[in-house]
Amino acid sequence: MTGTAYGFLTAAAPEADALNRALARAFQLPPERVDVAPAGTVDGRNWDTAFVTSEYEVLRAGDLRGMVHVYATPAVTSPPAPEGVAAVLAREAGTPVLAEWGTVPWVRKVYLPQGWVTYAAIEGLDIAKDQPWFRVYAVQAGLAAFPEAEVTGLDAVVHGVPPETPLADGLGEHRALLWPWEALVSRMAAGWPPARWYGAGLYREDLAARDRIEDALPALPAPVRSAVTALDARFRALTVEDAGHELGADPASTAWQWHRRPAVLPWRVLLPVDPEAAGWLWKWVEDGAEGQPGGVDLSGLDLSGACLAGADLSSSLLCGTGLTGARLTGTDFYRSHLQGADLTNADATGACFVRADLDGAVLRGTVLDGADFARADLYGADARGARLRGARILGATLIGTDLRGADLTGAELRESSFEVTLDDTTRVTGLKGTAHGPAALTAPSGTSRPLAGPALETWLRARGADVSVLAPRQPQARPTAS
């Protein structure tokens, strides 16, 4: 009789006490029945009485700093599933834990300390000859532990959950022909498991599979043709006619299925790891609310790591919303309320913030290249280290806005309030236009001095800007609640 082996990778270096505590809880054993030691340790091991043994290795380089191997002896009569062990380990150790997922070795399921899960793609690099070295190069949802990873949908995650295909499975030699078409219908009906995402490219491949069926249809036996008819009917019921608009398909040269799209577009967003926020965001997509007047209320939700690139969030409420590390390229926030929202390290390249309210927002390290802030309010916003290259800041209100370390290279100001905090690391090369001061210049010591009128203009021009500083506007009081 053999035991059960488990293997995990961890974002942080493993610690023996946390491992012992986590494994005791996961296997429902007293701590003395769990033996934990660094890899290669022989002396002092509890070989005789331990029901569970574990060895760990601390990796010196890479995105993943720990390898954990666990062995449950035959004395553990009902060993838990790897998923359960990984979840407890993540919670007790306070670090993301990666476990194998499906049959694709480079895709891992990521368990987070909060009890949430997502997926990641990893690769091993042969750099440290005496140790493994792993890079997390893609994640299904953005994670602070892996800031360099691309946030993208992972096809392999979709393929890791086999769909139910009873019709194709019963067709013998014709199974391969019908299987992709039934798999699409099955996944659509099930709500796109496991992450409520399905790429537009995958969808196109499935529509092309239906083209192949059509070519073969005249020679297919009656039972196969009946199965195709049934699947077509289910496909029509789950999709809507759009004349090929979503896929850019020409109605004159493509078959009927190319003119239909899923009623709920599964490639529109990548959901965050927070299940509550993911549920609200998916409901918004499911209800087809995108772009409708009035927007959506996502206030207070944690959308960190979500991908909302190109989404229409105009006239929406995102007060206090967590958008840390979110991908917001080209997202439309026209007239939206983002007071107190946290966009730390988000990528909002080319986003529209026209007439948006960003009072008190956190924009630290946010990429805002080419973003449009026309008539936007940024009272008290923290934009330290933000990148605003080529941004349009026209008629905007920047009062109490912290721009220390920000990069405004090539940005444009036009009659904007510019009562901001600057320092010698603020980059303004190519900044052009007109602005109202006064600004405040902070020294490394923390002391601050005002820069008004000609002094502000001189400071800006000395650093490569072409900005004319206008006379200060009358003091503006913030509106108070009635």
C-alpha positions in Angstrom: 0.0 0.0 0.0 1.4 3.4 -1.0 0.8 6.9 0.3 -0.2 10.1 -1.4 2.3 12.7 -2.8 1.7 16.4 -3.3 3.8 19.1 -4.9 3.4 22.9 -4.6 5.2 26.1 -5.6 4.9 29.2 -3.4 5.4 32.9 -4.1 7.2 33.5 -0.8 9.9 31.4 0.8 8.5 28.6 2.9 8.8 28.6 6.6 8.9 25.4 8.7 6.4 26.5 11.4 3.8 27.8 8.9 4.1 24.6 6.9 3.7 22.4 10.0 0.7 24.4 11.1 -0.9 24.3 7.6 -0.3 20.6 7.0 -1.6 19.6 10.5 -4.8 21.6 9.7 -5.2 20.3 6.2 -4.8 16.6 7.2 -6.6 17.1 10.6 -3.6 15.8 12.5 -1.9 16.9 15.7 1.3 18.9 14.9 3.6 16.1 16.3 2.3 13.8 13.5 3.6 16.2 10.8 7.3 16.3 10.1 8.7 19.3 8.2 12.3 19.9 7.2 14.4 21.6 4.5 15.1 19.4 1.5 18.0 17.0 2.0 17.8 17.0 5.8 18.2 13.6 7.4 19.1 14.2 11.0 16.3 14.9 13.5 13.5 13.7 11.3 10.4 12.2 12.8 10.3 9.3 10.4 8.8 6.7 12.8 5.7 8.5 14.1 4.9 11.1 11.5 1.8 10.5 9.3 2.7 13.3 7.0 6.2 14.4 6.0 7.2 17.5 4.0 10.4 18.8 2.5 10.8 22.3 1.2 13.4 24.2 -0.7 13.9 28.0 -0.7 14.7 29.2 -4.2 17.2 32.1 -4.5 15.9 33.6 -7.8 12.7 33.9 -9.9 9.1 34.8 -9.3 8.5 31.7 -7.2 10.6 31.3 -4.1 9.6 28.0 -2.7 9.1 24.3 -3.6 7.1 22.2 -1.2 6.8 18.4 -1.4 4.4 16.6 0.9 3.9 12.9 1.4 1.0 11.4 3.3 1.8 7.9 4.5 -0.8 5.0 4.3 -1.7 5.9 7.9 -3.7 8.8 6.4 -6.7 6.7 5.3 -8.6 9.6 3.7 -6.0 12.0 2.2 -7.5 15.4 1.2 -7.4 16.5 -2.4 -4.5 18.7 -3.5 -6.8 21.7 -3.9 -7.7 21.5 -0.2 -4.1 21.3 0.9 -3.1 24.2 -1.3 -5.9 26.4 0.0 -5.0 25.8 3.6 -1.3 26.3 2.9 -1.9 29.6 1.2 -4.0 30.8 4.1 -1.6 29.7 6.8 1.6 30.8 5.0 0.0 34.1 3.8 1.3 33.6 0.3 0.0 32.5 -3.1 0.4 28.7 -3.6 0.5 27.2 -7.1 -0.8 23.7 -7.7 -0.9 21.6 -10.9 -4.0 22.2 -13.1 -5.3 19.8 -15.7 -2.9 18.1 -18.0 -0.9 21.2 -19.1 2.3 21.3 -17.0 3.0 25.0 -17.4 -0.5 26.1 -16.2 -1.1 26.2 -12.5 -4.0 27.0 -10.3 -3.2 29.8 -7.9 -4.6 29.7 -4.3 -4.6 33.0 -2.5 -4.5 33.7 1.3 -8.0 35.2 1.1 -9.4 31.9 -0.1 -9.6 33.1 -3.7 -8.3 31.3 -6.8 -7.0 32.2 -10.3 -4.7 30.7 -12.8 -1.1 31.3 -14.0 1.3 30.2 -16.7 4.8 29.5 -15.6 8.1 28.5 -17.2 11.3 27.1 -15.8 14.5 28.8 -16.9 17.9 27.2 -16.7 19.8 30.0 -15.1 20.6 28.8 -11.6 22.2 25.5 -12.4 21.9 24.1 -9.0 18.2 25.1 -8.4 15.0 25.5 -10.5 14.2 29.0 -11.5 10.6 29.9 -12.4 9.0 32.9 -14.1 5.3 33.6 -13.9 4.7 35.1 -17.4 0.9 35.3 -17.5 -2.0 35.3 -15.1 -5.8 35.1 -15.6 -6.2 38.0 -13.1 -3.6 40.5 -12.0 -1.8 39.6 -8.8 0.4 41.9 -6.7 2.8 39.0 -6.2 3.6 38.8 -9.9 3.6 42.4 -11.2 5.5 41.6 -14.4 3.1 38.9 -15.5 0.8 39.6 -18.5 -2.9 39.7 -17.5 -4.5 37.7 -20.2 -7.0 34.9 -20.8 -5.4 31.5 -20.9 -6.7 29.0 -23.5 -5.2 26.1 -21.5 -7.4 26.9 -18.6 -10.4 26.5 -20.8 -9.2 23.2 -22.1 -8.5 22.1 -18.5 -12.2 21.5 -18.0 -13.5 18.9 -20.4 -17.0 19.8 -21.6 -19.9 17.4 -21.7 -20.4 16.2 -25.3 -22.9 13.3 -25.2 -24.0 13.6 -28.8 -20.5 13.6 -30.3 -19.4 10.8 -28.0 -22.1 8.5 -29.4 -21.2 9.0 -33.0 -18.2 6.7 -33.3 -16.0 7.7 -36.3 -17.8 11.0 -36.7 -17.1 12.1 -33.1 -14.0 14.3 -34.0 -16.0 16.2 -36.6 -18.8 17.2 -34.2 -16.9 17.4 -31.0 -15.7 21.1 -31.3 -19.2 22.3 -32.2 -20.8 20.5 -29.3 -18.0 21.5 -26.9 -18.7 25.2 -27.8 -22.4 24.8 -27.1 -21.8 23.0 -23.9 -19.3 25.5 -22.6 -21.7 28.4 -23.5 -24.6 26.7 -21.7 -22.5 26.1 -18.6 -21.4 29.8 -18.3 -17.9 29.4 -19.7 -16.1 27.3 -16.9 -13.9 27.5 -15.0 -13.2 31.3 -15.1 -16.2 32.7 -17.1 -13.8 33.5 -19.9 -13.5 32.3 -23.5 -11.4 34.0 -26.1 -12.7 35.4 -29.3 -10.0 33.4 -31.1 -11.3 30.2 -29.6 -14.8 31.1 -30.6 -13.7 31.7 -34.2 -12.0 28.3 -34.2 -15.3 26.7 -33.2 -17.2 28.6 -35.9 -14.7 27.3 -38.4 -15.3 23.8 -37.2 -19.0 24.3 -38.0 -17.9 25.3 -41.6 -16.2 21.9 -41.9 -19.3 20.1 -40.7 -21.3 22.0 -43.4 -18.8 20.8 -46.1 -19.2 17.2 -45.0 -22.9 17.3 -44.3 -24.3 15.8 -47.5 -22.3 12.6 -47.0 -23.1 12.2 -43.3 -25.5 9.5 -42.1 -28.9 10.5 -40.8 -28.1 10.2 -37.1 -25.1 12.6 -37.5 -27.2 15.1 -39.4 -29.9 15.0 -36.7 -27.2 15.7 -34.1 -26.0 18.7 -36.1 -29.6 20.0 -36.3 -30.0 19.7 -32.5 -26.7 21.4 -31.8 -27.5 24.2 -34.3 -30.8 24.8 -32.5 -29.0 25.0 -29.1 -26.4 27.4 -30.5 -29.1 29.7 -31.8 -30.9 29.7 -28.5 -27.7 30.8 -26.7 -26.6 33.4 -29.1 -27.9 36.6 -30.7 -27.9 37.9 -34.2 -25.4 40.7 -34.8 -24.8 40.6 -38.6 -21.2 39.6 -37.9 -20.3 42.9 -36.2 -18.5 41.5 -33.1 -16.2 39.2 -35.2 -15.9 41.5 -38.2 -17.5 38.8 -40.4 -18.9 39.8 -43.8 -22.5 38.5 -44.0 -22.1 38.1 -47.8 -19.2 35.7 -47.6 -19.6 33.8 -44.3 -22.0 31.2 -43.1 -24.9 31.9 -40.8 -23.1 31.0 -37.5 -20.5 33.8 -38.1 -23.3 36.4 -37.8 -24.2 35.4 -34.3 -22.4 36.0 -31.0 -22.9 34.7 -27.5 -25.6 36.5 -25.6 -23.0 37.1 -22.9 -19.6 38.0 -24.4 -17.0 35.9 -22.5 -14.0 37.8 -23.9 -15.2 41.2 -22.9 -13.5 41.2 -19.4 -11.2 39.2 -17.3 -12.7 39.0 -13.8 -10.8 39.9 -10.6 -9.9 37.3 -8.0 -12.3 38.6 -5.5 -15.4 36.4 -6.0 -17.9 39.1 -4.8 -16.4 41.7 -7.2 -16.3 39.1 -10.0 -19.9 38.3 -9.4 -21.0 41.9 -9.7 -18.8 42.5 -12.7 -20.1 39.4 -14.5 -23.7 40.4 -13.8 -23.0 43.7 -15.5 -21.7 41.9 -18.5 -24.5 39.3 -18.4 -27.2 42.0 -18.2 -25.7 43.7 -21.3 -25.5 46.9 -19.3 -22.3 48.1 -20.9 -22.7 51.4 -22.6 -26.3 52.0 -21.4 -27.2 55.4 -19.9 -26.5 55.6 -16.2 -23.5 53.2 -16.2 -23.0 50.7 -13.4 -22.4 51.0 -9.6 -19.2 49.2 -8.7 -18.4 51.3 -5.7 -16.4 49.8 -2.9 -15.7 46.6 -4.8 -12.2 45.1 -5.2 -11.6 44.9 -8.9 -7.8 44.6 -8.5 -6.2 42.7 -11.3 -9.3 42.7 -13.5 -9.0 43.4 -17.2 -11.5 46.0 -18.4 -9.6 47.1 -21.4 -11.9 49.1 -23.8 -14.9 48.7 -21.6 -17.5 51.4 -21.5 -17.8 52.5 -17.9 -19.1 56.0 -18.7 -21.4 57.6 -16.1 -20.5 54.8 -13.6 -20.0 54.9 -9.9 -16.6 53.6 -8.8 -16.2 55.4 -5.5 -13.6 53.7 -3.3 -13.3 50.9 -5.9 -10.1 48.9 -5.8 -8.5 48.9 -9.3 -4.9 48.1 -8.2 -3.0 46.5 -11.1 -6.1 46.5 -13.3 -5.8 46.7 -17.1 -7.8 49.7 -18.2 -6.3 50.5 -21.6 -8.8 52.5 -23.6 -11.5 52.2 -20.9 -14.1 54.9 -21.0 -14.7 56.6 -17.7 -16.5 59.7 -19.1 -18.5 61.5 -16.4 -17.8 58.6 -14.0 -17.2 59.0 -10.2 -13.9 57.6 -9.0 -13.6 59.5 -5.8 -11.1 57.6 -3.5 -10.6 54.8 -6.1 -7.3 53.0 -5.9 -5.7 52.7 -9.3 -2.2 51.9 -8.0 0.0 50.4 -10.7 -3.0 50.1 -13.1 -2.5 50.4 -16.8 -4.9 53.1 -18.1 -3.1 53.9 -21.3 -5.4 55.9 -23.6 -8.3 55.8 -21.1 -11.0 58.5 -21.2 -11.4 60.5 -17.9 -13.3 63.4 -19.6 -15.3 65.2 -16.9 -14.6 62.3 -14.5 -14.3 62.9 -10.8 -11.1 61.5 -9.4 -11.0 63.5 -6.1 -8.8 61.7 -3.6 -8.0 58.9 -6.0 -4.8 57.0 -5.7 -2.9 57.0 -8.9 0.5 55.9 -7.6 2.6 54.3 -10.4 -0.5 54.3 -12.7 0.3 54.3 -16.4 -1.9 57.1 -17.9 0.0 57.6 -21.2 -2.3 59.3 -23.7 -5.2 59.5 -21.3 -7.8 62.3 -21.7 -8.5 64.3 -18.5 -10.4 67.2 -20.1 -12.5 68.9 -17.5 -11.6 66.2 -15.0 -11.4 66.9 -11.2 -8.4 65.6 -9.3 -8.6 67.4 -6.0 -6.2 65.7 -3.6 -5.3 62.9 -5.9 -2.1 61.0 -5.1 -0.4 60.7 -8.5 3.2 60.1 -7.2 5.2 58.2 -9.7 2.3 58.2 -12.2 3.1 58.2 -15.9 1.1 60.7 -17.9 3.1 60.9 -21.1 1.1 62.6 -23.8 -1.9 63.0 -21.6 -4.4 65.7 -22.4 -5.1 67.8 -19.3 -7.4 70.4 -20.7 -9.5 72.6 -18.4 -8.9 70.1 -15.6 -8.8 70.8 -11.9 -5.6 69.7 -10.2 -5.6 71.2 -6.7 -3.7 69.5 -4.0 -2.7 66.8 -6.5 0.6 65.2 -5.7 2.8 64.8 -8.8 6.1 64.0 -7.1 8.0 61.6 -9.3 5.3 61.8 -12.0 6.2 61.8 -15.7 4.3 64.4 -17.7 6.6 64.1 -20.8 4.8 65.5 -23.8 1.6 66.1 -22.0 -0.7 69.0 -22.7 -2.1 71.5 -20.2 -4.7 74.1 -21.2 -6.0 76.6 -18.6 -6.0 73.8 -16.0 -5.6 74.5 -12.3 -2.1 73.4 -11.5 -1.9 73.8 -7.7 0.1 70.6 -7.4 3.0 69.3 -5.5 6.2 68.8 -7.5 9.7 67.7 -6.7 13.0 67.4 -8.7 12.0 63.9 -9.9 8.9 65.2 -11.6 9.5 65.0 -15.4 8.0 67.7 -17.6 10.1 67.5 -20.8 7.8 68.5 -23.7 4.9 69.5 -21.4 3.1 72.3 -23.2 0.2 74.7 -22.9 -1.1 77.0 -20.2 -1.9 76.5 -16.5 -2.9 78.3 -13.3 -0.6 78.0 -10.3 0.6 78.2 -7.7 2.4 74.9 -7.3 4.5 73.7 -4.3 8.0 72.4 -4.7 9.1 69.8 -2.2 12.7 69.2 -1.3 14.2 65.8 -0.4 14.3 67.0 3.2 10.5 67.3 3.1 10.4 71.1 3.3 8.2 72.8 0.7 8.2 76.2 -0.9 5.6 77.8 -3.2 6.2 78.3 -6.9 3.9 80.9 -8.4 3.7 82.9 -11.6 7.1 83.6 -13.2 8.9 81.3 -10.7 6.8 78.3 -11.7 7.1 79.1 -15.3 10.9 79.4 -15.0 11.1 76.1 -13.1 9.0 74.3 -15.8 10.9 75.8 -18.7 14.3 75.0 -17.2 13.2 71.3 -17.3 12.1 71.3 -20.9 8.5 72.4 -20.7 6.8 75.0 -22.8 4.1 76.1 -20.4 2.8 79.6 -19.8 1.6 80.2 -16.2 -1.5 82.3 -16.0 -2.7 84.4 -13.1 -4.1 82.3 -10.3 -7.8 81.7 -10.4 -10.0 82.7 -7.6 -9.9 80.2 -4.7 -12.2 77.3 -5.3 -14.0 75.7 -2.4 -14.9 72.1 -2.5 -18.6 71.6 -2.6 -20.1 70.4 0.7 -22.9 68.0 1.2 -26.2 69.7 1.7 
